Structure formats: structure tokens, C-alpha cells
């Protein structure tokens, strides 16, 4: 087992449940922060997995996920904004 794969396993075991817990509790803004935290953790997880298996072509997926998750966060923030 490489250090990259060990890091991916630790991040998956510790970070993702924490993000899920934050995303399921609190106000809508706090839940949005939990979802964004989950997006960051999944993106880092995919990058670590790509490094662990030695395939640089696998980096396309986390790159696209980072862009799409940012756009999704902007949409959610717009929906959470108070109506005037």
C-alpha cells in the first residue's frame, strides 16, 4: 500500500462522515457548508486515488468536479438568498 492510498483511505474514513454530519444538521447555510466540504473531500480523494494508481488521466474527473461543484454552490447560495 502506497502513502497516497493510505492518505486516501484516512481522508475517506474521517473527512467524509464529518462532512455528512455537518450537511445533515443545522440551518440551511450550515448544511450548504457541509455539502461544499463534502465536495472538497471527494475532489481530494479522487486526486489521491489518481496519484496512488499512477494514472494522470484520472485527474480529469476531479478537475471537472471542482468546477461543477463550485457552480452548484453558487446556485444553492442563490436559492438560499432572501427574496425581496
MISE-135906 format. One record per residue: x, y, z of N, C-alpha, C in turn; residue number from 1. Coordinates in pm, whole numbers. Layout:
<sites>
site n_xx: X; n_yy: Y; n_zz: Z; ca_xx: X; ca_yy: Y; ca_zz: Z; c_xx: X; c_yy: Y; c_zz: Z; seq: NUM $
...
</sites>
This chain:
<sites>
site n_xx: 84; n_yy: -116; n_zz: 0; ca_xx: 0; ca_yy: 0; ca_zz: 0; c_xx: 89; c_yy: 124; c_zz: 0; seq: 1 $
site n_xx: 61; n_yy: 214; n_zz: -91; ca_xx: 141; ca_yy: 336; ca_zz: -101; c_xx: 91; c_yy: 440; c_zz: -2; seq: 2 $
site n_xx: 172; n_yy: 543; n_zz: 16; ca_xx: 133; ca_yy: 652; ca_zz: 105; c_xx: 13; c_yy: 728; c_zz: 50; seq: 3 $
site n_xx: 4; n_yy: 736; n_zz: -83; ca_xx: -111; ca_yy: 804; ca_zz: -146; c_xx: -241; c_yy: 731; c_zz: -114; seq: 4 $
site n_xx: -237; n_yy: 600; n_zz: -125; ca_xx: -357; ca_yy: 521; ca_zz: -99; c_xx: -394; c_yy: 525; c_zz: 50; seq: 5 $
site n_xx: -294; n_yy: 522; n_zz: 137; ca_xx: -322; ca_yy: 532; ca_zz: 281; c_xx: -384; c_yy: 668; c_zz: 314; seq: 6 $
site n_xx: -335; n_yy: 773; n_zz: 253; ca_xx: -393; ca_yy: 906; ca_zz: 274; c_xx: -536; c_yy: 913; c_zz: 224; seq: 7 $
site n_xx: -563; n_yy: 848; n_zz: 111; ca_xx: -698; ca_yy: 847; ca_zz: 57; c_xx: -794; c_yy: 773; c_zz: 150; seq: 8 $
site n_xx: -748; n_yy: 663; n_zz: 207; ca_xx: -833; ca_yy: 585; ca_zz: 297; c_xx: -861; c_yy: 664; c_zz: 424; seq: 9 $
site n_xx: -760; n_yy: 730; n_zz: 479; ca_xx: -780; ca_yy: 810; ca_zz: 601; c_xx: -875; c_yy: 926; c_zz: 574; seq: 10 $
site n_xx: -856; n_yy: 993; n_zz: 462; ca_xx: -943; ca_yy: 1105; ca_zz: 426; c_xx: -1087; c_yy: 1059; c_zz: 408; seq: 11 $
site n_xx: -1104; n_yy: 945; n_zz: 347; ca_xx: -1238; ca_yy: 890; ca_zz: 326; c_xx: -1302; c_yy: 849; c_zz: 457; seq: 12 $
site n_xx: -1225; n_yy: 789; n_zz: 547; ca_xx: -1280; ca_yy: 739; ca_zz: 673; c_xx: -1310; c_yy: 851; c_zz: 773; seq: 13 $
site n_xx: -1234; n_yy: 959; n_zz: 768; ca_xx: -1251; ca_yy: 1066; ca_zz: 868; c_xx: -1328; c_yy: 1185; c_zz: 810; seq: 14 $
site n_xx: -1290; n_yy: 1229; n_zz: 693; ca_xx: -1346; ca_yy: 1353; ca_zz: 639; c_xx: -1487; c_yy: 1343; c_zz: 587; seq: 15 $
site n_xx: -1518; n_yy: 1238; n_zz: 516; ca_xx: -1650; ca_yy: 1228; ca_zz: 455; c_xx: -1762; c_yy: 1211; c_zz: 557; seq: 16 $
site n_xx: -1746; n_yy: 1128; n_zz: 662; ca_xx: -1851; ca_yy: 1124; ca_zz: 764; c_xx: -1870; c_yy: 1258; c_zz: 836; seq: 17 $
site n_xx: -1761; n_yy: 1330; n_zz: 858; ca_xx: -1772; ca_yy: 1462; ca_zz: 921; c_xx: -1851; c_yy: 1558; c_zz: 832; seq: 18 $
site n_xx: -1823; n_yy: 1555; n_zz: 704; ca_xx: -1896; ca_yy: 1642; ca_zz: 611; c_xx: -2043; c_yy: 1602; c_zz: 603; seq: 19 $
site n_xx: -2070; n_yy: 1473; n_zz: 606; ca_xx: -2210; ca_yy: 1426; ca_zz: 604; c_xx: -2285; c_yy: 1467; c_zz: 729; seq: 20 $
site n_xx: -2216; n_yy: 1464; n_zz: 843; ca_xx: -2280; ca_yy: 1504; ca_zz: 967; c_xx: -2312; c_yy: 1654; c_zz: 964; seq: 21 $
site n_xx: -2220; n_yy: 1735; n_zz: 916; ca_xx: -2244; ca_yy: 1879; ca_zz: 908; c_xx: -2354; c_yy: 1909; c_zz: 808; seq: 22 $
site n_xx: -2358; n_yy: 1834; n_zz: 697; ca_xx: -2458; ca_yy: 1859; ca_zz: 594; c_xx: -2599; c_yy: 1817; c_zz: 636; seq: 23 $
site n_xx: -2609; n_yy: 1736; n_zz: 739; ca_xx: -2742; ca_yy: 1690; ca_zz: 780; c_xx: -2795; c_yy: 1762; c_zz: 904; seq: 24 $
site n_xx: -2720; n_yy: 1856; n_zz: 959; ca_xx: -2761; ca_yy: 1925; ca_zz: 1081; c_xx: -2756; c_yy: 2076; c_zz: 1061; seq: 25 $
site n_xx: -2836; n_yy: 2149; n_zz: 1138; ca_xx: -2824; ca_yy: 2293; ca_zz: 1143; c_xx: -2910; c_yy: 2367; c_zz: 1042; seq: 26 $
site n_xx: -2876; n_yy: 2493; n_zz: 1025; ca_xx: -2950; ca_yy: 2580; ca_zz: 934; c_xx: -2914; c_yy: 2548; c_zz: 789; seq: 27 $
site n_xx: -2992; n_yy: 2600; n_zz: 695; ca_xx: -2960; ca_yy: 2575; ca_zz: 554; c_xx: -2820; c_yy: 2620; c_zz: 513; seq: 28 $
site n_xx: -2773; n_yy: 2730; n_zz: 569; ca_xx: -2639; ca_yy: 2778; ca_zz: 535; c_xx: -2533; c_yy: 2681; c_zz: 588; seq: 29 $
site n_xx: -2552; n_yy: 2630; n_zz: 709; ca_xx: -2458; ca_yy: 2533; ca_zz: 766; c_xx: -2460; c_yy: 2403; c_zz: 686; seq: 30 $
site n_xx: -2576; n_yy: 2363; n_zz: 639; ca_xx: -2583; ca_yy: 2243; ca_zz: 555; c_xx: -2513; c_yy: 2264; c_zz: 423; seq: 31 $
site n_xx: -2523; n_yy: 2384; n_zz: 367; ca_xx: -2452; ca_yy: 2416; ca_zz: 244; c_xx: -2301; c_yy: 2408; c_zz: 265; seq: 32 $
site n_xx: -2254; n_yy: 2453; n_zz: 379; ca_xx: -2112; ca_yy: 2443; ca_zz: 410; c_xx: -2071; c_yy: 2295; c_zz: 418; seq: 33 $
site n_xx: -2156; n_yy: 2211; n_zz: 476; ca_xx: -2126; ca_yy: 2068; ca_zz: 482; c_xx: -2120; c_yy: 2003; c_zz: 345; seq: 34 $
site n_xx: -2210; n_yy: 2043; n_zz: 257; ca_xx: -2209; ca_yy: 1989; ca_zz: 120; c_xx: -2083; c_yy: 2034; c_zz: 47; seq: 35 $
site n_xx: -2045; n_yy: 2159; n_zz: 64; ca_xx: -1923; ca_yy: 2209; ca_zz: -1; c_xx: -1800; c_yy: 2139; c_zz: 55; seq: 36 $
site n_xx: -1800; n_yy: 2114; n_zz: 185; ca_xx: -1690; ca_yy: 2039; ca_zz: 246; c_xx: -1682; c_yy: 1899; c_zz: 188; seq: 37 $
site n_xx: -1797; n_yy: 1836; n_zz: 167; ca_xx: -1800; ca_yy: 1704; ca_zz: 104; c_xx: -1747; c_yy: 1707; c_zz: -38; seq: 38 $
site n_xx: -1780; n_yy: 1812; n_zz: -111; ca_xx: -1729; ca_yy: 1826; ca_zz: -248; c_xx: -1576; c_yy: 1837; c_zz: -249; seq: 39 $
site n_xx: -1522; n_yy: 1914; n_zz: -157; ca_xx: -1377; ca_yy: 1930; ca_zz: -149; c_xx: -1310; c_yy: 1797; c_zz: -113; seq: 40 $
site n_xx: -1369; n_yy: 1725; n_zz: -18; ca_xx: -1312; ca_yy: 1597; ca_zz: 25; c_xx: -1315; c_yy: 1495; c_zz: -88; seq: 41 $
site n_xx: -1426; n_yy: 1488; n_zz: -160; ca_xx: -1435; ca_yy: 1393; ca_zz: -271; c_xx: -1336; c_yy: 1430; c_zz: -382; seq: 42 $
site n_xx: -1319; n_yy: 1558; n_zz: -410; ca_xx: -1222; ca_yy: 1601; ca_zz: -510; c_xx: -1080; c_yy: 1561; c_zz: -468; seq: 43 $
site n_xx: -1045; n_yy: 1588; n_zz: -342; ca_xx: -913; ca_yy: 1547; ca_zz: -293; c_xx: -897; c_yy: 1395; c_zz: -294; seq: 44 $
site n_xx: -1004; n_yy: 1325; n_zz: -263; ca_xx: -1000; ca_yy: 1178; ca_zz: -264; c_xx: -968; c_yy: 1126; c_zz: -405; seq: 45 $
site n_xx: -1031; n_yy: 1184; n_zz: -505; ca_xx: -1006; ca_yy: 1142; ca_zz: -642; c_xx: -864; c_yy: 1176; c_zz: -687; seq: 46 $
site n_xx: -813; n_yy: 1290; n_zz: -643; ca_xx: -674; ca_yy: 1326; ca_zz: -676; c_xx: -577; c_yy: 1228; c_zz: -612; seq: 47 $
site n_xx: -600; n_yy: 1195; n_zz: -485; ca_xx: -513; ca_yy: 1099; ca_zz: -416; c_xx: -519; c_yy: 961; c_zz: -482; seq: 48 $
site n_xx: -638; n_yy: 919; n_zz: -523; ca_xx: -651; ca_yy: 790; ca_zz: -591; c_xx: -576; c_yy: 791; c_zz: -723; seq: 49 $
site n_xx: -584; n_yy: 901; n_zz: -796; ca_xx: -512; ca_yy: 911; ca_zz: -923; c_xx: -361; c_yy: 899; c_zz: -901; seq: 50 $
site n_xx: -312; n_yy: 961; n_zz: -797; ca_xx: -169; ca_yy: 951; ca_zz: -767; c_xx: -132; c_yy: 810; c_zz: -720; seq: 51 $
site n_xx: -222; n_yy: 746; n_zz: -646; ca_xx: -194; ca_yy: 612; ca_zz: -593; c_xx: -182; c_yy: 509; c_zz: -705; seq: 52 $
site n_xx: -266; n_yy: 519; n_zz: -807; ca_xx: -260; ca_yy: 421; ca_zz: -916; c_xx: -166; c_yy: 463; c_zz: -1027; seq: 53 $
site n_xx: -119; n_yy: 587; n_zz: -1023; ca_xx: -21; ca_yy: 632; ca_zz: -1122; c_xx: -78; c_yy: 663; c_zz: -1259; seq: 54 $
site n_xx: -205; n_yy: 696; n_zz: -1266; ca_xx: -269; ca_yy: 730; ca_zz: -1393; c_xx: -305; c_yy: 879; c_zz: -1393; seq: 55 $
site n_xx: -230; n_yy: 957; n_zz: -1466; ca_xx: -258; ca_yy: 1101; ca_zz: -1469; c_xx: -387; c_yy: 1132; c_zz: -1545; seq: 56 $
site n_xx: -435; n_yy: 1040; n_zz: -1628; ca_xx: -560; ca_yy: 1065; ca_zz: -1700; c_xx: -680; c_yy: 1066; c_zz: -1606; seq: 57 $
site n_xx: -665; n_yy: 1008; n_zz: -1487; ca_xx: -774; ca_yy: 1010; ca_zz: -1389; c_xx: -793; c_yy: 1148; c_zz: -1326; seq: 58 $
site n_xx: -703; n_yy: 1242; n_zz: -1351; ca_xx: -716; ca_yy: 1376; ca_zz: -1294; c_xx: -822; c_yy: 1461; c_zz: -1362; seq: 59 $
site n_xx: -875; n_yy: 1413; n_zz: -1474; ca_xx: -980; ca_yy: 1487; ca_zz: -1545; c_xx: -1106; c_yy: 1494; c_zz: -1460; seq: 60 $
site n_xx: -1141; n_yy: 1384; n_zz: -1395; ca_xx: -1265; ca_yy: 1379; ca_zz: -1318; c_xx: -1263; c_yy: 1477; c_zz: -1201; seq: 61 $
site n_xx: -1158; n_yy: 1481; n_zz: -1117; ca_xx: -1162; ca_yy: 1581; ca_zz: -1009; c_xx: -1157; c_yy: 1725; c_zz: -1058; seq: 62 $
site n_xx: -1093; n_yy: 1748; n_zz: -1172; ca_xx: -1091; ca_yy: 1883; ca_zz: -1228; c_xx: -1232; c_yy: 1927; c_zz: -1267; seq: 63 $
site n_xx: -1305; n_yy: 1840; n_zz: -1334; ca_xx: -1443; ca_yy: 1871; ca_zz: -1373; c_xx: -1532; c_yy: 1884; c_zz: -1248; seq: 64 $
site n_xx: -1512; n_yy: 1796; n_zz: -1151; ca_xx: -1591; ca_yy: 1801; ca_zz: -1028; c_xx: -1569; c_yy: 1932; c_zz: -954; seq: 65 $
site n_xx: -1448; n_yy: 1982; n_zz: -950; ca_xx: -1421; ca_yy: 2109; ca_zz: -882; c_xx: -1497; c_yy: 2224; c_zz: -947; seq: 66 $
site n_xx: -1499; n_yy: 2227; n_zz: -1078; ca_xx: -1569; ca_yy: 2334; ca_zz: -1150; c_xx: -1720; c_yy: 2322; c_zz: -1132; seq: 67 $
site n_xx: -1772; n_yy: 2201; n_zz: -1147; ca_xx: -1917; ca_yy: 2180; ca_zz: -1138; c_xx: -1966; c_yy: 2202; c_zz: -995; seq: 68 $
site n_xx: -1890; n_yy: 2159; n_zz: -896; ca_xx: -1935; ca_yy: 2178; ca_zz: -758; c_xx: -1936; c_yy: 2325; c_zz: -720; seq: 69 $
site n_xx: -1841; n_yy: 2401; n_zz: -773; ca_xx: -1841; ca_yy: 2546; ca_zz: -747; c_xx: -1965; c_yy: 2610; c_zz: -807; seq: 70 $
site n_xx: -2000; n_yy: 2572; n_zz: -930; ca_xx: -2120; ca_yy: 2627; ca_zz: -993; c_xx: -2245; c_yy: 2585; c_zz: -917; seq: 71 $
site n_xx: -2249; n_yy: 2462; n_zz: -869; ca_xx: -2363; ca_yy: 2416; ca_zz: -791; c_xx: -2377; c_yy: 2491; c_zz: -660; seq: 72 $
site n_xx: -2266; n_yy: 2524; n_zz: -597; ca_xx: -2270; ca_yy: 2601; ca_zz: -474; c_xx: -2326; c_yy: 2741; c_zz: -499; seq: 73 $
site n_xx: -2289; n_yy: 2800; n_zz: -610; ca_xx: -2343; ca_yy: 2931; ca_zz: -643; c_xx: -2495; c_yy: 2925; c_zz: -664; seq: 74 $
site n_xx: -2543; n_yy: 2819; n_zz: -726; ca_xx: -2688; ca_yy: 2803; ca_zz: -746; c_xx: -2759; c_yy: 2787; c_zz: -612; seq: 75 $
site n_xx: -2706; n_yy: 2702; n_zz: -524; ca_xx: -2767; ca_yy: 2684; ca_zz: -393; c_xx: -2766; c_yy: 2814; c_zz: -313; seq: 76 $
site n_xx: -2657; n_yy: 2888; n_zz: -319; ca_xx: -2650; ca_yy: 3015; ca_zz: -246; c_xx: -2753; c_yy: 3113; c_zz: -300; seq: 77 $
site n_xx: -2775; n_yy: 3110; n_zz: -429; ca_xx: -2878; ca_yy: 3197; ca_zz: -488; c_xx: -3017; c_yy: 3157; c_zz: -441; seq: 78 $
site n_xx: -3043; n_yy: 3027; n_zz: -430; ca_xx: -3172; ca_yy: 2981; ca_zz: -383; c_xx: -3193; c_yy: 3009; c_zz: -235; seq: 79 $
site n_xx: -3086; n_yy: 3014; n_zz: -156; ca_xx: -3098; ca_yy: 3041; ca_zz: -13; c_xx: -3110; c_yy: 3189; c_zz: 19; seq: 80 $
site n_xx: -3082; n_yy: 3273; n_zz: -79; ca_xx: -3087; ca_yy: 3419; ca_zz: -56; c_xx: -3231; c_yy: 3461; c_zz: -28; seq: 81 $
site n_xx: -3249; n_yy: 3557; n_zz: 62; ca_xx: -3386; ca_yy: 3603; ca_zz: 90; c_xx: -3446; c_yy: 3672; c_zz: -32; seq: 82 $
site n_xx: -3571; n_yy: 3649; n_zz: -51; ca_xx: -3642; ca_yy: 3711; ca_zz: -164; c_xx: -3678; c_yy: 3854; c_zz: -127; seq: 83 $
site n_xx: -3666; n_yy: 3942; n_zz: -225; ca_xx: -3702; ca_yy: 4082; ca_zz: -196; c_xx: -3820; c_yy: 4129; c_zz: -277; seq: 84 $
</sites>
